[in-house]
Structures are given as C-alpha cells and as structure tokens.
C-alpha cells in the first residue's frame, strides 16, 4: 500500500487549491507545467503550503473533500495548524 497525501497550493493571486496524490513533488511539477487541474491551468501556482499524510487513497480523498468544503478562513487556519 502506498501512502497518500492531501495538499494545498497557494496561487499568486492568493487563492488556494486542494488536491490529493501519492507523490507530492511530482504533482507539484505537473501543476507548474500546466498539466492536471484546470483550476491551476488558469492560475499561477506559487507554493505548496500544506501537506497531510494518509494511509490510503480512500482516506486522502475523503479528507480532500472535507477540506474543499472549508471556508478560506478555515483553510488558512488549517495551514497554520489551528485545525
């Protein structure tokens, strides 16, 4: 079984993108090259600001969905470790 990760990327416009992957570095470079998420094709990814480890894809996807329901304020709190 592979470890999976939920991550957030801050774009240059300040917005946040949330995704999941089994290889954060590879996925970062895919986003930087304009491959993958349409959201990031229209915005310039600036930095990975949050990474959370999960035991499998299912758990990572559940957490990704949960985070995507958060407000921007809640996401920012998660980034600084308050949630």
C-alpha positions as CSV (number, residue, x, y, z in Angstrom):
1,X,0.0,0.0,0.0
2,X,1.2,3.5,-0.9
3,X,0.9,6.5,1.4
4,X,-1.3,9.2,0.0
5,X,-1.2,12.9,0.7
6,X,-3.7,15.8,0.8
7,X,-2.0,19.1,-0.2
8,X,-2.8,22.8,-0.7
9,X,-1.2,25.1,-3.1
10,X,-1.3,28.8,-2.8
11,X,-1.6,30.6,-6.1
12,X,0.0,34.0,-6.9
13,X,-3.5,35.6,-6.6
14,X,-3.8,34.3,-3.0
15,X,-6.3,31.6,-3.8
16,X,-5.9,28.0,-2.5
17,X,-6.1,24.7,-4.4
18,X,-6.6,21.4,-2.6
19,X,-5.7,18.1,-4.1
20,X,-4.5,14.6,-3.3
21,X,-1.7,12.5,-4.7
22,X,0.7,9.7,-3.8
23,X,3.7,11.8,-4.8
24,X,3.6,15.5,-3.9
25,X,6.8,16.6,-5.6
26,X,5.8,15.0,-9.0
27,X,2.3,16.5,-8.7
28,X,3.8,20.0,-7.9
29,X,5.8,19.9,-11.1
30,X,2.8,18.7,-13.1
31,X,0.9,21.7,-11.8
32,X,3.7,24.1,-12.6
33,X,3.9,22.8,-16.1
34,X,0.1,23.4,-16.6
35,X,-0.8,19.7,-16.6
36,X,-3.6,18.4,-14.4
37,X,-6.1,20.5,-12.6
38,X,-7.9,23.1,-14.7
39,X,-8.1,25.4,-11.7
40,X,-4.3,25.7,-11.7
41,X,-4.1,26.0,-15.5
42,X,-5.9,29.3,-15.2
43,X,-3.8,30.5,-12.2
44,X,-0.1,30.5,-11.4
45,X,0.8,28.1,-8.6
46,X,3.2,29.8,-6.1
47,X,3.9,27.3,-3.3
48,X,2.8,24.1,-1.6
49,X,1.6,25.4,1.8
50,X,0.1,22.3,3.4
51,X,0.7,18.6,3.2
52,X,-1.1,15.9,5.3
53,X,-0.3,12.2,5.1
54,X,-3.0,9.5,4.8
55,X,-2.7,5.7,4.8
56,X,-4.5,5.1,1.5
57,X,-6.2,6.8,-1.4
58,X,-9.7,6.5,0.1
59,X,-8.8,8.3,3.3
60,X,-7.0,11.0,1.3
61,X,-9.9,11.6,-1.0
62,X,-12.3,11.9,2.0
63,X,-10.1,14.4,3.6
64,X,-9.6,16.3,0.4
65,X,-13.4,16.6,0.0
66,X,-13.7,17.7,3.7
67,X,-11.1,20.5,3.2
68,X,-12.7,21.6,0.0
69,X,-15.9,22.3,2.0
70,X,-14.0,24.7,4.3
71,X,-14.1,28.4,4.0
72,X,-11.0,30.3,3.1
73,X,-10.6,31.3,6.7
74,X,-10.8,27.7,7.8
75,X,-8.3,26.6,5.2
76,X,-5.9,29.3,6.4
77,X,-6.3,28.1,10.0
78,X,-5.5,24.6,8.9
79,X,-2.4,25.8,7.1
80,X,-1.1,27.5,10.3
81,X,-2.0,24.4,12.4
82,X,-5.1,25.7,14.2
83,X,-7.4,22.9,12.9
